[in-house]
Amino acid sequence: MGFFSGFVDKFKQGLQKTKEVFVAPIKKIAQVFRNVAPEDLDALEEQLIAADFGVEVTQKILEKARVAYKKGEIKTTDQIIPFLKADLKGRLTEHGNDVRWAPAPPTVILVAGVNGVGKTTSIAKLATLFRKGGKKVILAASDTFRAAAVEQLAIWSERVGVDIIKHGQGADPAAVVFDAAEAAVARKADVLLVDTAGRLQTKENLMKELAKIRNVVARKIPGAPHEVLLVLDATTGQNAVSQAQHFGAAVNVTGLFLAKLDGTAKGGIVVAIKDKLSIPVKFVGLGEMPEDIAGFNAEEFVEALFAE
């Protein structure tokens, strides 16, 4: 992920709302240099819940904090933030956050997510990021069920300067992917980004459709798909967790793209989703423009969260 740049700067700006709700109150506790009292840990618990870390993650963090407090590892208030930083970094790096690149190009990335989460825009952002990193990108417009989905992706492909393989609305998604895989190989593309259906009638239909796409692309490109990214709307908070659980039951998700992280005051959802599903966050969206994307780096995310 060496070609991802500007991560900290983007996050400092994108996490501003979360910092106001979560970090500022904690810093007030830490700035008053004195011995830690039990009520300080109670206050920490309140702030974790307010920032959408979720009850389960909050209890895990607090349990660890109280053990450290009893052992004398956290004695003074100025030690609370270093403890919290170390804990969050450990939780977010457990499964690694790098893209699972193919041994030889093209790397095939399926992008899933229900309608309304910003899936199409997120694909455009991924294409922009990869292209700026010197990679040749092709888009496969296989979300042929939703009205205007193909047209929207075609507009983005032109805007960000990448090729697109598309059929008409209502076409067989697997047929689109077949043509896109052939094009990716023939044109020596580095990355093939596949837009998949945002919603089908039942989980069974969704599984069948995605399985069909997987089989088609696997026959054309060894080891494909190499990554299955699920796009979630960070502003929906704990609803994003249940959405990810439901989708994860239908498809083997390998990474998360958290969209609209700049629009939420509850950045703790990053930790909640990772803890609940054991799926690493790999990308985040931090604005409306194609460039408003960052490859996820847990160390820098946590540092940016607490930065001035």
Backbone bond lengths (Angstrom), bond angles and torsions (degrees), N, CA, C in turn:
res aa  C-N    CA-C-N  psi(-1)  N-CA   C-N-CA  omega(-1)  CA-C   N-CA-C  phi
1 M - - - 1.457 - - 1.523 111.52 -
2 G 1.302 115.31 26.33 1.454 118.78 -175.79 1.515 113.90 -64.68
3 F 1.356 117.13 -22.39 1.466 117.65 -176.38 1.513 112.86 -86.49
4 F 1.345 118.41 -3.06 1.461 120.38 175.20 1.526 108.36 -77.25
5 S 1.297 117.76 127.77 1.467 120.17 -176.57 1.524 110.63 -134.45
6 G 1.321 114.26 163.33 1.461 119.99 176.38 1.513 113.94 71.59
7 F 1.323 116.26 17.88 1.467 120.59 -175.06 1.523 112.22 -59.71
8 V 1.327 116.16 -51.88 1.460 119.69 -175.32 1.526 111.41 -63.47
9 D 1.325 116.37 -43.81 1.468 119.67 179.88 1.527 111.26 -61.23
10 K 1.331 116.25 -43.28 1.463 120.16 179.21 1.524 110.71 -63.07
11 F 1.320 115.52 -41.41 1.458 118.94 -177.81 1.516 112.67 -71.53
12 K 1.309 117.06 -37.71 1.464 119.05 178.60 1.518 110.22 -56.70
13 Q 1.321 115.19 -40.83 1.458 120.24 179.83 1.537 110.95 -76.47
14 G 1.334 116.29 -45.46 1.454 120.94 -175.91 1.514 114.50 -68.84
15 L 1.325 116.95 -25.52 1.456 120.88 -177.95 1.529 113.09 -96.42
16 Q 1.308 116.75 12.30 1.457 120.29 -175.00 1.536 112.14 -56.99
17 K 1.325 116.56 -42.87 1.467 119.59 -178.69 1.528 111.42 -65.86
18 T 1.324 115.73 -40.33 1.462 119.49 178.05 1.520 110.95 -64.64
19 K 1.324 116.28 -39.46 1.466 120.32 -178.63 1.535 111.21 -63.43
20 E 1.330 115.37 -37.28 1.465 119.33 -179.96 1.528 111.63 -66.16
21 V 1.336 115.86 -38.67 1.460 120.74 -176.51 1.524 112.12 -82.21
22 F 1.325 115.24 -39.64 1.458 120.38 -169.84 1.528 114.02 -103.02
23 V 1.321 115.99 -55.09 1.467 119.82 -170.81 1.528 112.31 -75.01
24 A 1.329 116.91 -42.40 1.471 119.61 -176.31 1.535 112.70 -55.43
25 P 1.346 119.45 -46.64 1.471 118.98 178.54 1.531 113.04 -64.19
26 I 1.338 115.76 -36.61 1.470 118.85 179.60 1.524 110.53 -68.00
27 K 1.329 115.80 -38.18 1.468 119.34 179.03 1.523 111.58 -65.07
28 K 1.318 116.40 -30.76 1.471 119.44 177.64 1.525 110.58 -63.47
29 I 1.328 115.41 -39.29 1.464 120.00 177.30 1.526 109.80 -66.33
30 A 1.336 116.03 -44.97 1.462 121.00 -174.17 1.523 112.83 -70.73
31 Q 1.325 116.97 -27.61 1.475 119.74 -176.39 1.530 112.39 -73.21
32 V 1.323 116.27 -23.86 1.465 119.51 178.51 1.522 107.50 -87.64
33 F 1.330 115.28 99.46 1.463 120.01 -172.97 1.528 109.66 -71.61
34 R 1.333 115.89 106.75 1.461 121.16 178.76 1.519 108.05 -160.50
35 N 1.311 116.72 172.42 1.459 121.10 178.25 1.526 110.38 -66.33
36 V 1.317 115.55 141.39 1.460 120.71 178.86 1.522 109.58 -67.24
37 A 1.326 115.79 136.31 1.464 122.29 175.60 1.530 108.23 -114.11
38 P 1.332 117.66 155.62 1.475 120.06 179.36 1.522 113.31 -53.19
39 E 1.347 115.89 -34.29 1.474 117.90 -179.47 1.531 112.49 -66.90
40 D 1.335 117.09 -22.79 1.464 120.05 175.98 1.530 110.31 -66.13
41 L 1.325 116.73 -39.41 1.460 120.76 177.96 1.525 110.65 -70.86
42 D 1.324 116.81 -32.77 1.472 120.12 174.53 1.530 110.46 -64.12
43 A 1.328 115.74 -40.82 1.470 120.80 178.85 1.531 110.14 -65.18
44 L 1.340 116.33 -38.34 1.470 120.79 177.31 1.525 110.12 -62.15
45 E 1.317 116.35 -40.97 1.464 121.10 179.12 1.534 110.70 -60.25
46 E 1.319 116.36 -44.28 1.468 120.64 179.28 1.520 111.89 -60.18
47 Q 1.330 116.44 -41.09 1.464 120.27 -177.72 1.523 111.49 -71.10
48 L 1.318 117.39 -35.60 1.469 120.72 177.49 1.525 110.51 -64.24
49 I 1.320 116.54 -42.91 1.467 120.32 178.09 1.525 110.23 -64.62
50 A 1.344 116.86 -42.72 1.471 121.55 -178.81 1.516 112.05 -61.85
51 A 1.336 116.68 -31.41 1.468 121.10 -178.24 1.520 112.38 -91.45
52 D 1.338 117.57 12.75 1.468 123.85 173.90 1.520 114.03 68.58
53 F 1.335 116.27 33.11 1.460 118.04 172.22 1.534 110.15 -71.17
54 G 1.314 115.74 -18.76 1.459 120.15 -179.87 1.522 110.97 86.55
55 V 1.325 115.73 155.24 1.463 121.09 -175.25 1.526 111.54 -64.38
56 E 1.333 116.86 -43.47 1.464 119.97 -175.74 1.526 111.79 -64.01
57 V 1.331 116.78 -49.04 1.464 120.04 -179.81 1.522 110.19 -64.75
58 T 1.321 116.54 -41.99 1.466 120.59 179.99 1.523 110.73 -58.28
59 Q 1.331 116.68 -44.40 1.465 120.11 -179.79 1.525 111.35 -64.44
60 K 1.317 116.90 -37.84 1.467 120.75 178.41 1.524 110.88 -64.19
61 I 1.339 115.40 -44.69 1.470 119.81 179.94 1.524 110.36 -65.44
62 L 1.335 116.96 -44.52 1.458 120.84 -178.68 1.522 112.28 -65.98
63 E 1.321 116.48 -38.54 1.460 120.22 177.96 1.534 110.40 -61.20
64 K 1.318 114.79 -43.44 1.467 120.15 177.91 1.531 110.77 -65.73
65 A 1.334 116.43 -39.56 1.468 120.98 -179.73 1.528 111.02 -66.26
66 R 1.324 116.35 -40.59 1.471 119.73 -179.06 1.525 111.56 -68.70
67 V 1.345 116.31 -35.67 1.470 120.11 175.35 1.528 109.73 -63.84
68 A 1.343 116.06 -44.64 1.467 120.84 178.82 1.527 111.02 -63.33
69 Y 1.322 115.99 -36.24 1.469 121.45 178.88 1.536 110.59 -65.53
70 K 1.331 115.69 -45.87 1.463 120.36 -179.38 1.530 111.71 -66.08
71 K 1.338 116.21 -33.00 1.468 120.23 179.34 1.523 112.30 -79.63
72 G 1.330 115.66 -7.65 1.455 119.14 -178.91 1.515 113.95 83.37
73 E 1.348 116.75 11.94 1.478 120.95 178.92 1.526 110.57 -77.80
74 I 1.331 116.71 -25.52 1.465 122.34 171.44 1.525 106.23 -117.48
75 K 1.303 116.27 103.64 1.460 120.21 -177.46 1.527 112.39 -106.16
76 T 1.339 115.72 -40.91 1.459 120.11 -176.10 1.518 110.32 -118.53
77 T 1.324 115.23 158.69 1.468 120.62 -173.34 1.522 113.03 -61.84
78 D 1.343 117.17 -28.62 1.471 119.41 -179.26 1.529 111.93 -69.66
79 Q 1.327 117.94 -9.47 1.467 121.30 179.70 1.539 112.23 -91.61
80 I 1.332 116.60 -6.63 1.463 119.81 -177.13 1.530 111.54 -66.67
81 I 1.335 116.55 -47.68 1.471 119.60 -177.36 1.531 112.13 -65.76
82 P 1.347 120.50 -45.91 1.468 119.40 175.39 1.536 112.62 -57.18
83 F 1.332 116.31 -39.25 1.469 119.72 177.06 1.530 110.29 -61.76
84 L 1.337 115.69 -46.94 1.463 121.15 -178.07 1.523 111.49 -63.52
85 K 1.324 116.85 -42.40 1.466 121.10 177.87 1.530 110.86 -58.50
86 A 1.321 116.17 -49.40 1.467 120.55 -177.70 1.526 110.75 -62.31
87 D 1.321 116.65 -40.51 1.458 120.86 -179.93 1.531 111.19 -63.93
88 L 1.326 116.84 -46.76 1.473 120.96 -177.90 1.523 111.61 -66.41
89 K 1.322 116.83 -41.11 1.467 119.84 178.89 1.522 110.68 -61.62
90 G 1.327 115.99 -40.38 1.461 120.07 179.23 1.520 112.26 -63.98
91 R 1.328 116.23 -41.83 1.463 120.30 -179.17 1.532 111.48 -66.63
92 L 1.313 116.71 -38.24 1.472 120.62 -172.88 1.523 113.96 -83.71
93 T 1.324 118.27 -14.12 1.472 120.49 -178.55 1.521 112.77 -105.58
94 E 1.311 116.87 6.86 1.463 121.03 -173.81 1.521 113.35 -57.98
95 H 1.312 117.61 -39.02 1.472 121.06 -176.55 1.532 113.08 -111.26
96 G 1.314 117.91 4.29 1.461 120.31 179.77 1.510 111.59 79.73
97 N 1.329 116.49 147.66 1.463 120.77 -174.70 1.533 113.40 -119.13
98 D 1.333 117.05 7.49 1.460 120.18 -177.60 1.528 111.54 -79.58
99 V 1.321 115.22 154.05 1.465 121.26 173.73 1.538 108.50 -67.24
100 R 1.318 115.47 141.58 1.469 119.60 177.29 1.530 108.38 -88.09
101 W 1.323 115.01 85.35 1.462 120.75 -177.40 1.526 110.61 -70.64
102 A 1.330 116.10 146.03 1.463 121.37 175.40 1.531 109.13 -69.46
103 P 1.331 117.79 149.39 1.474 120.49 177.35 1.527 111.83 -56.82
104 A 1.335 115.09 -34.68 1.471 121.27 175.72 1.524 107.23 -139.30
105 P 1.343 117.48 140.15 1.467 119.80 -177.41 1.528 111.74 -64.77
106 P 1.351 116.19 155.54 1.462 126.36 6.76 1.539 113.49 -88.44
107 T 1.325 115.47 149.12 1.462 122.09 169.94 1.527 107.29 -85.83
108 V 1.322 116.21 126.98 1.470 121.06 -178.25 1.524 109.39 -102.67
109 I 1.323 115.74 123.66 1.461 121.90 -179.65 1.528 109.33 -121.00
110 L 1.333 116.17 114.38 1.456 119.93 173.63 1.525 107.97 -84.37
111 V 1.321 117.05 137.12 1.464 121.44 179.37 1.525 108.28 -118.08
112 A 1.338 115.31 120.02 1.456 121.64 -177.67 1.522 109.94 -118.02
113 G 1.337 115.99 170.05 1.464 120.27 179.62 1.508 110.29 149.35
114 V 1.341 116.71 143.09 1.460 119.34 -178.61 1.528 110.43 -69.95
115 N 1.320 115.64 159.21 1.457 120.65 179.48 1.523 110.71 -59.71
116 G 1.328 115.53 138.59 1.457 120.02 175.46 1.516 115.27 99.78
117 V 1.334 117.44 -6.69 1.474 119.22 -177.57 1.531 112.40 -88.55
118 G 1.338 116.17 -7.51 1.462 119.33 -177.79 1.515 112.76 95.75
119 K 1.333 116.88 28.96 1.465 121.76 -176.15 1.530 112.40 -62.40
120 T 1.324 116.51 -47.90 1.470 119.85 -177.74 1.525 111.47 -62.32
121 T 1.328 116.52 -44.59 1.465 121.10 177.89 1.517 110.92 -63.40
122 S 1.321 116.63 -38.15 1.462 120.87 -179.97 1.529 110.98 -65.29
123 I 1.329 116.62 -38.06 1.470 120.32 176.72 1.525 109.99 -63.46
124 A 1.332 116.32 -41.51 1.471 120.41 177.52 1.527 110.21 -61.28
125 K 1.327 116.84 -39.05 1.464 120.80 179.20 1.525 111.15 -66.35
126 L 1.336 115.88 -41.93 1.469 119.59 177.45 1.526 110.39 -61.48
127 A 1.327 115.91 -44.50 1.464 120.23 179.29 1.517 111.17 -60.15
128 T 1.335 116.23 -42.13 1.466 121.39 178.77 1.520 110.99 -62.97
129 L 1.325 115.94 -45.59 1.464 120.75 -178.56 1.526 111.51 -62.57
130 F 1.321 116.48 -47.20 1.464 120.23 -179.32 1.527 111.35 -65.74
131 R 1.345 115.63 -42.23 1.467 118.83 -179.19 1.518 110.97 -63.07
132 K 1.332 116.22 -41.14 1.467 119.63 178.18 1.522 111.44 -66.18
133 G 1.313 116.15 -22.86 1.463 120.64 176.51 1.519 112.40 -84.62
134 G 1.335 116.07 9.06 1.458 120.10 175.89 1.513 114.40 87.89
135 K 1.311 117.33 14.44 1.462 120.23 -177.49 1.532 111.26 -102.24
136 K 1.328 115.06 142.95 1.459 120.56 176.87 1.522 108.06 -85.98
137 V 1.335 116.59 125.17 1.464 122.32 -172.37 1.525 110.92 -119.02
138 I 1.337 115.60 139.12 1.467 121.81 171.94 1.526 107.99 -125.11
139 L 1.334 116.09 138.37 1.455 121.85 177.37 1.527 109.96 -102.19
140 A 1.327 116.19 142.40 1.462 121.54 173.66 1.526 107.97 -114.68
141 A 1.327 116.34 114.88 1.474 121.39 -176.54 1.520 109.61 -87.84
142 S 1.332 116.83 72.96 1.472 119.62 -175.63 1.529 113.64 -99.26
143 D 1.351 117.41 9.16 1.464 119.97 169.43 1.523 106.55 -86.86
144 T 1.324 114.83 76.36 1.472 120.11 -173.30 1.530 112.18 -91.87
145 F 1.333 117.03 0.47 1.467 120.37 -177.92 1.529 111.82 -85.02
146 R 1.324 115.53 -37.50 1.469 118.84 -174.44 1.529 110.55 -83.31
147 A 1.313 116.03 133.42 1.457 121.06 178.54 1.520 110.20 -59.50
148 A 1.301 115.93 132.24 1.473 124.08 175.62 1.530 114.37 73.71
149 A 1.351 118.24 -0.82 1.469 119.41 -179.59 1.528 111.44 -61.97
150 V 1.324 115.98 -43.11 1.466 120.30 -179.17 1.526 110.46 -65.71
151 E 1.341 115.11 -43.52 1.463 119.32 -179.66 1.529 111.68 -63.68
152 Q 1.326 116.40 -40.98 1.465 120.52 179.65 1.526 111.02 -62.08
153 L 1.326 115.64 -44.08 1.466 119.31 -179.53 1.532 110.65 -67.18
154 A 1.344 116.52 -35.36 1.466 120.56 178.49 1.531 110.89 -64.33
155 I 1.322 115.89 -40.03 1.473 120.14 177.47 1.522 110.26 -63.00
156 W 1.337 116.18 -43.70 1.468 120.06 179.09 1.522 111.40 -64.60
157 S 1.332 116.97 -39.92 1.470 119.67 -178.35 1.524 110.79 -60.65
158 E 1.334 115.66 -40.03 1.464 120.02 178.30 1.519 110.89 -68.54
159 R 1.326 115.33 -39.71 1.460 120.43 -177.67 1.527 112.40 -65.95
160 V 1.327 116.30 -39.68 1.472 119.03 -176.71 1.526 112.67 -96.03
161 G 1.335 116.73 -4.41 1.457 120.21 172.22 1.513 116.12 80.50
162 V 1.353 116.90 42.37 1.466 119.73 176.25 1.525 109.27 -129.78
163 D 1.342 115.91 158.55 1.462 121.05 179.29 1.523 110.85 -74.38
164 I 1.340 115.27 154.52 1.462 120.54 176.13 1.524 109.51 -135.97
165 I 1.325 116.25 140.67 1.458 122.05 173.02 1.523 106.52 -110.54
166 K 1.320 116.60 123.40 1.461 120.35 -175.60 1.521 110.90 -144.07
167 H 1.335 115.29 154.83 1.451 123.75 169.64 1.529 105.87 -120.83
168 G 1.309 116.98 -173.29 1.452 119.77 179.61 1.523 111.69 -78.84
169 Q 1.349 115.88 165.95 1.458 120.66 177.06 1.524 109.50 -60.07
170 G 1.335 116.19 137.45 1.450 121.22 -179.90 1.520 113.92 88.43
171 A 1.326 117.17 -2.87 1.462 120.82 178.51 1.528 110.30 -68.68
172 D 1.318 116.40 164.04 1.456 121.55 178.66 1.538 108.89 -70.90
173 P 1.328 118.03 117.72 1.460 120.79 -178.35 1.531 112.70 -56.49
174 A 1.326 116.14 -37.86 1.461 119.84 -179.04 1.530 111.65 -65.05
175 A 1.328 116.10 -33.16 1.464 119.91 178.04 1.522 110.72 -67.33
176 V 1.331 116.26 -37.42 1.467 120.72 176.73 1.527 109.92 -63.45
177 V 1.330 115.12 -44.76 1.465 120.14 -179.26 1.524 110.75 -65.28
178 F 1.316 117.47 -37.81 1.470 121.46 177.47 1.527 109.88 -58.29
179 D 1.328 115.88 -49.70 1.474 119.88 179.98 1.526 111.26 -64.71
180 A 1.324 116.35 -38.57 1.467 120.52 -179.03 1.519 111.29 -67.03
181 A 1.325 116.93 -39.18 1.469 120.71 178.27 1.520 110.48 -65.20
182 E 1.335 116.17 -41.79 1.468 119.74 176.42 1.521 111.09 -61.22
183 A 1.324 116.21 -43.35 1.469 121.10 -179.81 1.519 110.88 -65.56
184 A 1.319 116.85 -40.02 1.466 120.52 -179.10 1.523 111.21 -62.03
185 V 1.324 115.77 -40.06 1.473 119.97 178.58 1.525 110.39 -71.42
186 A 1.343 116.40 -47.19 1.466 120.86 -176.69 1.531 112.07 -64.44
187 R 1.323 117.32 -37.00 1.468 121.05 -177.39 1.526 112.73 -92.48
188 K 1.349 115.13 5.54 1.473 120.49 178.67 1.540 112.26 55.51
189 A 1.322 114.95 47.34 1.464 120.29 177.79 1.529 110.06 -73.54
190 D 1.316 115.61 151.83 1.462 120.93 176.01 1.521 111.41 -88.40
191 V 1.340 115.83 -34.12 1.467 121.01 -176.09 1.529 109.80 -137.03
192 L 1.330 115.41 134.30 1.462 121.89 171.29 1.525 107.10 -115.31
193 L 1.340 115.70 114.45 1.468 121.85 178.85 1.526 108.77 -99.12
194 V 1.313 116.82 120.49 1.464 121.75 -175.69 1.521 110.27 -109.12
195 D 1.329 116.15 116.36 1.463 121.93 174.95 1.526 107.78 -81.76
196 T 1.336 117.26 124.39 1.464 120.40 -178.83 1.524 110.36 -110.92
197 A 1.338 115.64 167.56 1.459 121.10 -175.18 1.519 111.92 -57.76
198 G 1.336 115.84 132.15 1.451 120.74 -179.66 1.513 112.83 -72.46
199 R 1.295 117.43 -31.77 1.465 118.92 -179.76 1.529 108.86 -161.73
200 L 1.331 115.54 133.44 1.455 121.16 171.83 1.528 107.35 -118.85
201 Q 1.314 115.55 170.69 1.469 119.94 -171.89 1.532 113.51 -58.64
202 T 1.323 116.36 -42.69 1.462 119.71 -178.79 1.522 110.34 -134.69
203 K 1.332 115.21 164.43 1.460 120.24 176.64 1.528 110.23 -61.70
204 E 1.328 115.85 -34.96 1.467 120.22 179.77 1.523 110.36 -63.03
205 N 1.338 116.70 -44.08 1.463 120.36 177.40 1.520 111.32 -61.31
206 L 1.334 115.03 -43.03 1.464 120.24 -179.98 1.520 110.79 -61.05
207 M 1.319 116.61 -45.27 1.454 121.28 179.96 1.527 111.26 -62.00
208 K 1.335 115.43 -43.05 1.471 119.87 -179.92 1.527 111.03 -63.44
209 E 1.339 115.52 -44.10 1.464 120.10 -178.31 1.521 111.07 -63.89
210 L 1.336 116.33 -46.84 1.456 120.13 -179.28 1.531 111.73 -68.17
211 A 1.319 116.47 -35.85 1.464 120.27 177.40 1.531 110.24 -64.05
212 K 1.328 115.51 -39.55 1.470 120.67 178.41 1.525 110.80 -63.03
213 I 1.335 115.56 -44.66 1.466 120.52 178.53 1.529 110.58 -63.05
214 R 1.326 115.64 -44.55 1.466 120.72 178.29 1.531 111.07 -57.09
215 N 1.321 116.17 -47.49 1.464 120.48 -177.42 1.516 111.82 -63.19
216 V 1.321 116.16 -41.23 1.467 120.68 -179.44 1.528 110.71 -63.37
217 V 1.327 115.85 -48.91 1.458 119.55 -175.87 1.534 110.99 -70.72
218 A 1.337 117.08 -31.61 1.471 120.78 179.37 1.520 111.40 -67.77
219 R 1.335 116.51 -32.71 1.463 119.85 178.49 1.527 111.80 -69.94
220 K 1.321 116.05 -29.80 1.468 120.24 -177.29 1.535 112.90 -89.71
221 I 1.350 115.66 -33.22 1.468 120.15 -174.22 1.531 108.55 -132.40
222 P 1.329 117.99 117.50 1.469 121.74 -176.54 1.530 112.47 -56.99
223 G 1.343 115.25 131.68 1.462 120.51 175.74 1.515 115.23 80.83
224 A 1.338 116.64 -2.82 1.466 119.97 -177.39 1.531 110.60 -79.76
225 P 1.330 118.08 151.50 1.470 126.37 -5.91 1.525 110.63 -76.64
226 H 1.319 115.33 142.92 1.460 120.40 -176.81 1.528 112.07 -85.62
227 E 1.313 115.19 -20.03 1.470 120.57 -179.31 1.525 107.97 -148.68
228 V 1.347 116.27 139.34 1.469 121.73 172.10 1.517 106.86 -123.17
229 L 1.328 115.46 107.32 1.461 121.20 -177.88 1.528 110.38 -97.44
230 L 1.321 115.31 131.85 1.463 120.91 174.94 1.518 108.28 -104.60
231 V 1.342 116.35 122.63 1.462 121.60 178.72 1.524 108.86 -88.09
232 L 1.334 115.91 127.06 1.460 122.47 178.01 1.521 109.68 -124.11
233 D 1.317 116.58 147.36 1.461 122.70 177.19 1.528 108.06 -89.65
234 A 1.332 116.85 110.65 1.465 120.97 -176.08 1.524 112.34 -63.34
235 T 1.335 117.34 -25.22 1.472 119.71 -176.57 1.526 112.26 -71.82
236 T 1.344 117.21 -13.92 1.466 119.48 179.98 1.523 112.22 -84.26
237 G 1.318 117.66 -1.27 1.454 121.74 173.74 1.518 113.33 57.97
238 Q 1.334 115.63 -130.26 1.461 120.64 -174.94 1.529 112.28 -63.71
239 N 1.320 118.07 -20.80 1.469 120.00 175.41 1.524 111.15 -62.80
240 A 1.325 115.68 -30.97 1.471 120.00 178.29 1.522 110.57 -65.05
241 V 1.328 116.85 -32.27 1.462 120.63 178.86 1.523 110.39 -65.22
242 S 1.341 116.72 -48.64 1.461 119.98 -179.25 1.530 110.81 -66.77
243 Q 1.319 116.51 -35.00 1.467 120.83 177.49 1.525 110.35 -63.09
244 A 1.324 115.79 -43.07 1.464 120.86 179.29 1.521 111.06 -65.62
245 Q 1.327 116.39 -37.79 1.468 119.85 177.89 1.521 110.58 -63.04
246 H 1.335 116.85 -44.60 1.459 121.87 -179.08 1.531 110.63 -63.81
247 F 1.322 116.64 -45.07 1.454 120.76 -178.36 1.523 110.70 -69.87
248 G 1.338 115.03 -37.56 1.460 119.45 -179.51 1.517 112.57 -63.11
249 A 1.352 116.32 -24.28 1.461 120.34 177.49 1.522 111.47 -74.07
250 A 1.325 116.33 -20.20 1.459 120.55 -177.29 1.523 113.13 -97.64
251 V 1.316 117.07 -24.58 1.467 120.06 -176.07 1.522 108.97 -147.65
252 N 1.315 115.89 147.53 1.462 121.23 -179.57 1.529 110.03 -78.23
253 V 1.325 115.41 88.88 1.469 120.81 -178.62 1.526 109.54 -75.69
254 T 1.335 116.85 132.04 1.469 120.68 -178.78 1.521 112.71 -106.86
255 G 1.337 117.22 -14.30 1.462 119.91 -179.74 1.515 110.93 -163.20
256 L 1.322 115.44 161.65 1.461 121.26 -178.60 1.517 111.14 -116.15
257 F 1.325 115.25 143.11 1.462 122.86 170.07 1.519 105.33 -114.39
258 L 1.336 116.79 110.52 1.457 120.69 179.28 1.524 109.31 -91.32
259 A 1.330 116.14 107.85 1.458 121.61 179.91 1.526 110.44 -87.70
260 K 1.324 115.79 155.35 1.479 123.62 173.29 1.528 112.99 61.64
261 L 1.328 116.24 32.20 1.468 118.79 179.55 1.521 111.48 -65.87
262 D 1.341 116.12 -26.33 1.465 119.93 179.07 1.531 111.91 -71.58
263 G 1.332 116.88 -17.13 1.461 119.74 -175.66 1.517 114.00 -93.52
264 T 1.333 117.66 -0.11 1.453 119.92 -176.77 1.521 112.06 -113.92
265 A 1.314 115.73 148.44 1.471 121.13 174.00 1.523 109.36 -95.79
266 K 1.330 115.82 12.36 1.456 120.40 -173.49 1.525 111.16 -127.37
267 G 1.322 115.45 61.91 1.459 121.33 -178.97 1.506 113.99 -65.53
268 G 1.343 117.42 -10.90 1.452 121.06 177.47 1.509 112.91 -63.40
269 I 1.341 116.45 -14.26 1.457 120.66 178.38 1.521 110.94 -59.82
270 V 1.325 117.59 -28.10 1.468 122.27 176.89 1.526 109.33 -57.12
271 V 1.324 116.01 -45.93 1.468 121.68 -178.68 1.525 110.89 -73.07
272 A 1.335 116.32 -40.23 1.467 120.94 -177.98 1.523 111.65 -61.23
273 I 1.329 116.62 -45.62 1.463 120.54 -178.25 1.523 110.65 -66.73
274 K 1.314 115.42 -45.68 1.469 119.70 179.45 1.530 110.32 -59.47
275 D 1.321 117.77 -44.25 1.456 121.48 -177.16 1.531 111.31 -67.89
276 K 1.307 116.55 -40.50 1.463 121.34 -176.02 1.530 112.05 -71.39
277 L 1.324 116.80 -40.37 1.463 120.91 -170.41 1.524 114.36 -107.54
278 S 1.325 116.70 -11.66 1.473 120.80 -175.66 1.532 111.36 56.38
279 I 1.336 115.76 33.82 1.467 121.34 175.47 1.524 107.16 -113.68
280 P 1.318 118.90 125.45 1.463 120.20 -176.69 1.519 113.49 -73.79
281 V 1.323 115.46 144.45 1.466 121.00 170.89 1.523 107.21 -77.28
282 K 1.331 117.24 129.17 1.468 120.18 -177.82 1.519 112.91 -114.14
283 F 1.339 117.00 -27.50 1.459 120.80 178.76 1.524 109.71 -143.40
284 V 1.321 115.30 154.41 1.463 120.65 173.88 1.519 109.36 -135.28
285 G 1.332 114.76 144.56 1.455 121.15 174.24 1.509 109.12 -99.06
286 L 1.327 116.37 134.28 1.472 120.60 -171.98 1.523 112.21 -129.42
287 G 1.327 117.40 32.41 1.458 120.27 -178.98 1.513 110.41 158.85
288 E 1.325 116.42 -172.79 1.459 121.69 -174.37 1.522 113.89 -93.98
289 M 1.337 117.46 -21.42 1.461 120.78 -174.99 1.525 111.77 -81.14
290 P 1.345 117.96 155.34 1.474 120.69 179.23 1.525 113.25 -57.44
291 E 1.332 116.81 -27.69 1.465 120.73 -178.64 1.525 112.48 -81.29
292 D 1.329 117.29 -8.83 1.468 121.02 -175.12 1.528 111.42 -83.55
293 I 1.319 114.44 66.79 1.459 121.76 -178.77 1.517 108.19 -145.61
294 A 1.310 116.14 149.46 1.464 120.24 175.34 1.522 108.84 -141.24
295 G 1.329 115.77 138.38 1.454 120.33 169.54 1.523 106.82 -68.95
296 F 1.320 116.98 133.47 1.459 119.98 -171.78 1.525 111.64 -73.49
297 N 1.326 114.66 130.75 1.457 122.52 175.42 1.527 106.39 -130.49
298 A 1.331 116.54 110.49 1.468 121.03 -172.95 1.522 112.35 -60.17
299 E 1.323 116.32 -42.75 1.469 120.75 -178.85 1.523 110.05 -59.50
300 E 1.326 116.47 -47.17 1.456 120.67 -176.76 1.530 111.55 -75.34
301 F 1.332 116.70 -30.54 1.466 120.34 175.91 1.529 110.25 -60.32
302 V 1.316 116.21 -48.86 1.462 120.81 -178.07 1.529 110.62 -66.09
303 E 1.334 116.42 -42.20 1.471 119.72 179.02 1.523 110.62 -63.10
304 A 1.331 116.23 -41.12 1.465 120.12 179.97 1.531 111.03 -66.80
305 L 1.315 115.45 -33.82 1.454 121.13 179.88 1.532 111.33 -61.81
306 F 1.332 116.14 -37.22 1.449 120.55 -176.85 1.526 112.84 -100.49
307 A 1.343 117.26 -0.52 1.474 120.31 -177.34 1.510 111.07 -70.07
308 E 1.354 115.48 154.95 1.475 120.60 177.60 1.520 109.69 -70.51
